[in-house]
């Protein structure tokens, strides 16, 4: 799989404009690590961190314990929608988040640029969900688990892209949807080629520059996380960016 690298926001824009139109989804990561959902990741000894039983236990316990903390009663249809909901509160699932917004993916990739010792390369992955689903589900569309169609995501031959109701503010703000992985799946780059997946590297020393450019265009933490804590994070980030830009003069 070919690899390109960027140093500026303008290079990111050029790359996005050159992508085939079918690559409508993307995912940003602050470090280079495998495209596997949290429930399927491996430890240092290349062993699964969580058993199948543990993954189901996490979800079942979330169902039991979450209700006192939601703003209103929630009407969730099945385990797949429960995964969508629980994923955004830290429960390991077999879902990997993607977004329709490539600029949101870039923000995810560089959001921690001003943290201490944050010099790692970041990356943005671009996905053609139509070709992914054609290969593993014999479908040419993005699956929709919330439109009344009976869909069992476990019956497919590999990872599949699907959308569901936007059950919390984060999913809505991030324009999110998901890829569902079969149990014991390999990382996505080991299953597909560049007709399905492309990778763009963001060089570590330039992440602050790109984050500063995004901020100047009105993209901040409140864009990704529409909650009060993000207001505080944006205030701190603004101060960091101003100091960084002044030091560069």
HUDA-V23496 format. One line per field, one symbol per residue. ss: DSSP state (a for helix, b for strand, c for the rest). psi: psi as a letter, one per 40 degrees, with the letter a starting at -180 (. if undefined). burial: 1 if it has 24 or more other C-alpha atoms within 12 Angstrom, else 0. Layout:
# HUDA-V23496
ss: ???
psi: ???
burial: ???
This chain:
# HUDA-V23496
ss: ccbbbbccaaaaaaaaaaccccccbbbbbccccccccaaacbcccccbcccaaaaaaaaaaaaaacaaacccccccccaaaaaaaaacccccccbbbbbccaaaaaaaaacccccccccccbbbbbbcaaaaaaaaacccccbbccccccccaaaccccbbbbcccccaaaaaccbbbbbcccccccaaaccccccbbbbbbcaaaaaaaaaaaaaccccaaaacccaaaaaaaaaaaaaaaaaaaacc
psi: hihiiieidddddddddeiieegeiihiheihiigiideeiiadefihdhidddddddddddddeedeeidiiighdadddddddddefehhafihhiiehddddddddedfdeihfgeiiiihhhhgdddddddeefieihiheeeehhhheeeieaiihiiiigeidddddefiaihhiihfiiideeeiaeedhihhhhhdeedddddddddeeehadeddggidddddddddddddddddddde.
burial: 000011111001001100100111111111101011111110000000010000100110011000000000000000111111111100111111111111111111111111000001111111111111111110000111100000001001011111111111011111111111111110111011011111111111011111111110001111111000000011001101100000000
